[in-house]
Amino acid sequence: SVVAYQTAYLKAHYPAEYMAATLSSEIGDTDKIVGLIDDCRKIGINVLPPDVNESGKDFQVVNGDIRFGLCAIKGVGENAIDTVIKAREEHGRFENLFDFCRRVDLRLVNKKCLEGLVQAGAFDTMEGHRAQFFENIERAANFGAAYQEQSVSGQSSLFDTGGPKEEQKISYPAMSPIAVWSEHDKLMREKNVLGFYVSGHPLLRYEQEINEFANVHFGGLTNFKNGSAVRACGIVTQVKKKIDKRGNMMAFVNLEDFTGRAELIVFSDAFAKFQQNLRPDSRVMVTGKGEANGDVLKILVNEVFPMEKVREKFTQSIILSINVNDIKENTIIELRQLLERNKGNCACYFNVVDSAKTKKYQTRRFAVDPSDAFLEEAKKMLGPQSVRLVTYVTHTDKKA
């Protein structure tokens, strides 16, 4: 009871420090780290990628945010981390990738280590971008090795500009230009070296659909009833195909959401119909029946829908909440114009709130198209929490 009280107190009054310590203690458990990162996001704490200029070995609090520890990066050993921290403590922050390679022990920080640091985002606070850093790794390593070799031999450095020794400046090469990685490519590389997404998430653009339409989240199975009807959203991370007893192809699929992962069992009939949607990195909603096996949800899949089609298929109506105490007359006029510009087949309702009561009205004149443009504009007018999508509810969903 005492420990529970102490941890609750720390989480309430020092949430960033508490979450940083918890993340550090669970660094070997990917599923728990994913859930903890989502918890941080929900309470407004940013979890930042590792940074060679700020990170220690473990997670730590930096200006109210949580900075990833360098120990989380695959391929970056403890000795490499020690030389990075030592160089930073002795001579200050690293200016750029070339300065980094000039000052660390390149026998410990090898090419594989540099690739891991770049893909994890450890140089993001410097001028340039990840694709550029990655392209220039070999040049930077050669620059650093040449500088260190000359320093050991005691020769006057070819990289120094003229002037008194204490005023000498290092002349660094310009980085080779290269196109920026796509957001998807950047996140996939990040996950490859960290085991999870940190600087973003492929599902973020579908967050509202997931919150409104999914009836289960993989990291919260405490009250889940086995055999319940499931609507779940996530990104496909692994597909294992298998020939069943009838000689047909079926599949076992790993699906991840913001909070954890689930295992999908897709029998041959469903797989033949939906296999185009079940490829690695696909973002999908699945329906079926679920069974919790410990901390992992197993779903027997009936249907699979691409996330970009989910809103169109599952939205029954839209509810716009209006607080009469906050709204202005010109906002009402603009909202009516918005409804007129975005006519469609989706019923639209108003939740009108005043200090005394709440009333719900259907806008009989307007049915709308729940497009990205309409939803974003409505959120700007009424507030991000004032726009709600309502889905169809089946008999089995009600029972679950």
ChimeraX attribute file (.defattr): number of C-alpha atoms within 10 A of each C-alpha:
attribute: neighborCount
match mode: 1-to-1
recipient: residues
	/A:1	5
	/A:2	7
	/A:3	8
	/A:4	9
	/A:5	10
	/A:6	11
	/A:7	13
	/A:8	14
	/A:9	13
	/A:10	15
	/A:11	14
	/A:12	11
	/A:13	11
	/A:14	13
	/A:15	17
	/A:16	25
	/A:17	19
	/A:18	18
	/A:19	23
	/A:20	23
	/A:21	16
	/A:22	15
	/A:23	24
	/A:24	18
	/A:25	13
	/A:26	13
	/A:27	16
	/A:28	11
	/A:29	11
	/A:30	14
	/A:31	20
	/A:32	17
	/A:33	21
	/A:34	22
	/A:35	20
	/A:36	22
	/A:37	22
	/A:38	21
	/A:39	15
	/A:40	18
	/A:41	13
	/A:42	10
	/A:43	10
	/A:44	11
	/A:45	17
	/A:46	18
	/A:47	26
	/A:48	20
	/A:49	25
	/A:50	30
	/A:51	21
	/A:52	23
	/A:53	19
	/A:54	18
	/A:55	24
	/A:56	19
	/A:57	16
	/A:58	18
	/A:59	26
	/A:60	24
	/A:61	19
	/A:62	15
	/A:63	8
	/A:64	14
	/A:65	17
	/A:66	25
	/A:67	22
	/A:68	29
	/A:69	25
	/A:70	29
	/A:71	21
	/A:72	21
	/A:73	22
	/A:74	16
	/A:75	18
	/A:76	21
	/A:77	15
	/A:78	13
	/A:79	11
	/A:80	22
	/A:81	21
	/A:82	17
	/A:83	17
	/A:84	24
	/A:85	20
	/A:86	14
	/A:87	17
	/A:88	18
	/A:89	11
	/A:90	8
	/A:91	9
	/A:92	11
	/A:93	15
	/A:94	19
	/A:95	14
	/A:96	18
	/A:97	24
	/A:98	23
	/A:99	18
	/A:100	22
	/A:101	25
	/A:102	22
	/A:103	19
	/A:104	22
	/A:105	19
	/A:106	20
	/A:107	9
	/A:108	17
	/A:109	22
	/A:110	16
	/A:111	14
	/A:112	12
	/A:113	18
	/A:114	24
	/A:115	20
	/A:116	21
	/A:117	29
	/A:118	26
	/A:119	25
	/A:120	30
	/A:121	23
	/A:122	24
	/A:123	24
	/A:124	18
	/A:125	14
	/A:126	16
	/A:127	13
	/A:128	15
	/A:129	18
	/A:130	24
	/A:131	18
	/A:132	18
	/A:133	28
	/A:134	18
	/A:135	16
	/A:136	18
	/A:137	21
	/A:138	14
	/A:139	16
	/A:140	24
	/A:141	22
	/A:142	15
	/A:143	18
	/A:144	21
	/A:145	19
	/A:146	15
	/A:147	18
	/A:148	19
	/A:149	12
	/A:150	14
	/A:151	12
	/A:152	8
	/A:153	9
	/A:154	9
	/A:155	9
	/A:156	9
	/A:157	15
	/A:158	11
	/A:159	16
	/A:160	15
	/A:161	13
	/A:162	10
	/A:163	9
	/A:164	8
	/A:165	9
	/A:166	6
	/A:167	10
	/A:168	12
	/A:169	13
	/A:170	13
	/A:171	12
	/A:172	16
	/A:173	11
	/A:174	8
	/A:175	18
	/A:176	10
	/A:177	13
	/A:178	14
	/A:179	9
	/A:180	13
	/A:181	14
	/A:182	10
	/A:183	12
	/A:184	13
	/A:185	12
	/A:186	20
	/A:187	21
	/A:188	19
	/A:189	19
	/A:190	24
	/A:191	18
	/A:192	16
	/A:193	20
	/A:194	24
	/A:195	18
	/A:196	20
	/A:197	21
	/A:198	21
	/A:199	17
	/A:200	16
	/A:201	18
	/A:202	19
	/A:203	19
	/A:204	12
	/A:205	12
	/A:206	16
	/A:207	13
	/A:208	15
	/A:209	23
	/A:210	24
	/A:211	14
	/A:212	15
	/A:213	21
	/A:214	18
	/A:215	15
	/A:216	18
	/A:217	23
	/A:218	24
	/A:219	22
	/A:220	14
	/A:221	16
	/A:222	9
	/A:223	7
	/A:224	15
	/A:225	12
	/A:226	14
	/A:227	14
	/A:228	17
	/A:229	23
	/A:230	24
	/A:231	22
	/A:232	24
	/A:233	32
	/A:234	29
	/A:235	23
	/A:236	23
	/A:237	16
	/A:238	16
	/A:239	15
	/A:240	9
	/A:241	13
	/A:242	14
	/A:243	12
	/A:244	12
	/A:245	7
	/A:246	7
	/A:247	9
	/A:248	13
	/A:249	18
	/A:250	20
	/A:251	21
	/A:252	19
	/A:253	21
	/A:254	20
	/A:255	30
	/A:256	24
	/A:257	24
	/A:258	26
	/A:259	19
	/A:260	23
	/A:261	24
	/A:262	24
	/A:263	22
	/A:264	21
	/A:265	20
	/A:266	25
	/A:267	19
	/A:268	19
	/A:269	13
	/A:270	18
	/A:271	23
	/A:272	14
	/A:273	12
	/A:274	17
	/A:275	16
	/A:276	11
	/A:277	18
	/A:278	24
	/A:279	16
	/A:280	14
	/A:281	17
	/A:282	17
	/A:283	23
	/A:284	22
	/A:285	25
	/A:286	22
	/A:287	19
	/A:288	20
	/A:289	17
	/A:290	25
	/A:291	19
	/A:292	18
	/A:293	12
	/A:294	9
	/A:295	15
	/A:296	17
	/A:297	24
	/A:298	24
	/A:299	27
	/A:300	22
	/A:301	20
	/A:302	18
	/A:303	15
	/A:304	24
	/A:305	17
	/A:306	18
	/A:307	22
	/A:308	14
	/A:309	11
	/A:310	19
	/A:311	22
	/A:312	13
	/A:313	11
	/A:314	16
	/A:315	19
	/A:316	16
	/A:317	20
	/A:318	22
	/A:319	18
	/A:320	22
	/A:321	20
	/A:322	20
	/A:323	15
	/A:324	12
	/A:325	9
	/A:326	9
	/A:327	12
	/A:328	10
	/A:329	9
	/A:330	9
	/A:331	12
	/A:332	14
	/A:333	10
	/A:334	13
	/A:335	16
	/A:336	12
	/A:337	11
	/A:338	17
	/A:339	19
	/A:340	14
	/A:341	12
	/A:342	16
	/A:343	16
	/A:344	15
	/A:345	13
	/A:346	16
	/A:347	21
	/A:348	23
	/A:349	19
	/A:350	17
	/A:351	17
	/A:352	15
	/A:353	16
	/A:354	13
	/A:355	8
	/A:356	5
	/A:357	7
	/A:358	12
	/A:359	10
	/A:360	13
	/A:361	12
	/A:362	14
	/A:363	13
	/A:364	9
	/A:365	11
	/A:366	18
	/A:367	20
	/A:368	21
	/A:369	21
	/A:370	22
	/A:371	12
	/A:372	11
	/A:373	11
	/A:374	16
	/A:375	18
	/A:376	14
	/A:377	14
	/A:378	19
	/A:379	15
	/A:380	11
	/A:381	17
	/A:382	19
	/A:383	14
	/A:384	13
	/A:385	9
	/A:386	17
	/A:387	21
	/A:388	20
	/A:389	20
	/A:390	17
	/A:391	18
	/A:392	12
	/A:393	11
	/A:394	10
	/A:395	9
	/A:396	11
	/A:397	13
	/A:398	9
	/A:399	8
	/A:400	14
